[in-house]
Amino acid sequence: MRLVDTDAARRALAFDALVPALREMFAKGCEVPARQVLDIAAPAHGSAMVSLVMPAWLPDRYYGVKTINIAPGNGARGLPGLHAAYMLFDAVTGVPLAVIDGDQVTNRRTAAASALAASYLAREDASHLLVVGAGRIARLLPEAYRVVRPIRRVTIWARDLAKARALASELEAEGFDAHATADLEAAAG
């Protein structure tokens, strides 16, 4: 069984390959039953953790299960509120094939699906992206959107202006004309 850590998952899920792969799979489809939602009690900590169990498979090929744990108290612990793992199996034999960093799978798939939607909805010449938020997925959106549109300028709004400014600084280092704004209404206009 292969272990795919954070760095390997990031490399394997490059947006220039991931966006077209999602386009194909959304069109082709696969088996996706309803996810299970489990409340994991934590009486000593005052809040329950929620665990989502999300299976999907391609008949006669692969069977995967992503487990996402959402721990509302993690912000106070200095940890992200969401952690995930993805397990991939052979769909015929059940043999485990890989355990993959689910945070990367979740974040990169979300950003790629957003970019895919923009490929249908945004003008072909759209070069300015407004990002609302400054978290893990917001950080990925400009790179993902650049696969489908010629994004050069990025405006970031977040409830915490300092976080928006920090993200703008990171994106500038990657070659984007990026800046933060405190005025979401004006930026959206």
Secondary structure, DSSP 8 states (H G I E B T S, - for coil): -EEE-HHHHHHHT-HHHHHHHHHHHHHH--B----EEEEE--TTTTS-EEEEEEEEEETTTEEEEEEEEE-TTHHHHTS-SEEEEEEEEETTT--EEEEEEHHHHHHHHHHHHHHHHHHHHS-TT--EEEEE--SHHHHHHHHHHTTTS---EEEEE-SSHHHHHHHHHHHHHTT-EEEE-S-HHHHH-
